[in-house]
């Protein structure tokens, strides 16, 4: 029996598999498709996802194949310069096509020993107090201790669980694809600029490898969601722009709607949901892929702890408690963006006003922090202002903070030299070091306890307070380690 079955081999599912394998969890990824589609709906990583890749030692791989961008806001098609003093050591995003992101993550998953099975469609699911069983379309049955549905907006896992998916259905539809065009680039750019004055769901962006990434409003909402034909794509270009630019030779064509929905529960017993299986929303702001990857980082170490047997009773439930509000907030900001991108005169006036507001640095910083997720703070109760926030990277005498987090373990960053994690050393690293400007910059604090996902679980300097905080996130102390520590100190 496997420890965990991950249903869905996209960025969310493969990221989760990587996180689980860091802790030795036996995991198999089941992907319905026999081959990657090559479609690139997600166009890059925002700052928080960049941080997460750095925390796992993967950032250099992404930098080698990506271009940095520093366009702030990205809100409702309104782009402003990146705000100053954003709370991150990585104040940029990465323009990385989704197929490249998936390839890099799959390579890492395979390096870690993940088993990935393609052409495996889940058609049945049941669970009991000891595990989960799935039935595949070919009649094969597999059993695991836990299962995570990362299988997209039309998730079979969510439907088989019977989890509600309330929200709003699609009202508008957009066609998307990568095509060649015969019209000259200057003429294309001029037409796009003119159309964008009133229509924000439109564009032809030239690609480095040749061709264009084309976006155009659809005609109503299709019922079958089948990929558009080239002729449909051309017709919608002519309606919207007065020309079809001579588009031809599509590499792929797709369509998406603005449906906005969220699963009522992210966990049912031993089955959990992540990524688009848990939430869908319009792609405005480029948050979808990033939200799913960040779900996986939140869930991975918690699920590994449950498999290893040391997870506190409430740890797996904290996944829903922390990520459901984050998902709901993203749904709300995409609703606002869709309203800004409407073609009516009211939306046009609102867009002009919002654009002026974003010229104020505080507004720009707030919107950019929201879109890039660097301002996400989980509710850990009353306490220090850092509590529940993720820690930005800082320089230490022993190197960079994120460089010490590649193993996916907890970390006590201790400036006092008086603290101890005896009893938890198999789960938490203890680093005695002094950053040049204090832990995390301002405010200066004596010590912080970081969870494996980089969020601050405790701030202080009193050993008794630390001993009270450690079990909340890292379970009961290992008695043998405590005895060993006592013997060494005697």
Secondary structure as GFF3:
##gff-version 3
##sequence-region A 1 490
A	DSSP	beta_strand	2	7	.	.	.	ID=ss1
A	DSSP	alpha_helix	11	22	.	.	.	ID=ss2
A	DSSP	beta_strand	27	31	.	.	.	ID=ss3
A	DSSP	beta_strand	44	45	.	.	.	ID=ss4
A	DSSP	alpha_helix	47	55	.	.	.	ID=ss5
A	DSSP	alpha_helix	59	63	.	.	.	ID=ss6
A	DSSP	beta_strand	67	69	.	.	.	ID=ss7
A	DSSP	beta_strand	71	75	.	.	.	ID=ss8
A	DSSP	beta_strand	78	81	.	.	.	ID=ss9
A	DSSP	beta_strand	93	95	.	.	.	ID=ss10
A	DSSP	alpha_helix	98	111	.	.	.	ID=ss11
A	DSSP	beta_strand	115	118	.	.	.	ID=ss12
A	DSSP	beta_strand	122	127	.	.	.	ID=ss13
A	DSSP	beta_strand	132	136	.	.	.	ID=ss14
A	DSSP	beta_strand	141	149	.	.	.	ID=ss15
A	DSSP	alpha_helix	156	161	.	.	.	ID=ss16
A	DSSP	beta_strand	165	168	.	.	.	ID=ss17
A	DSSP	beta_strand	173	180	.	.	.	ID=ss18
A	DSSP	alpha_helix	185	195	.	.	.	ID=ss19
A	DSSP	beta_strand	203	206	.	.	.	ID=ss20
A	DSSP	beta_strand	212	217	.	.	.	ID=ss21
A	DSSP	alpha_helix	230	241	.	.	.	ID=ss22
A	DSSP	beta_strand	248	257	.	.	.	ID=ss23
A	DSSP	beta_strand	260	263	.	.	.	ID=ss24
A	DSSP	beta_strand	267	268	.	.	.	ID=ss25
A	DSSP	beta_strand	271	273	.	.	.	ID=ss26
A	DSSP	three_ten_helix	275	277	.	.	.	ID=ss27
A	DSSP	beta_strand	279	280	.	.	.	ID=ss28
A	DSSP	alpha_helix	288	308	.	.	.	ID=ss29
A	DSSP	alpha_helix	317	340	.	.	.	ID=ss30
A	DSSP	alpha_helix	345	357	.	.	.	ID=ss31
A	DSSP	alpha_helix	361	372	.	.	.	ID=ss32
A	DSSP	beta_strand	395	396	.	.	.	ID=ss33
A	DSSP	beta_strand	399	400	.	.	.	ID=ss34
A	DSSP	three_ten_helix	402	404	.	.	.	ID=ss35
A	DSSP	beta_strand	410	414	.	.	.	ID=ss36
A	DSSP	beta_strand	428	432	.	.	.	ID=ss37
A	DSSP	beta_strand	447	450	.	.	.	ID=ss38
A	DSSP	beta_strand	456	459	.	.	.	ID=ss39
A	DSSP	alpha_helix	463	474	.	.	.	ID=ss40
A	DSSP	alpha_helix	479	489	.	.	.	ID=ss41
###
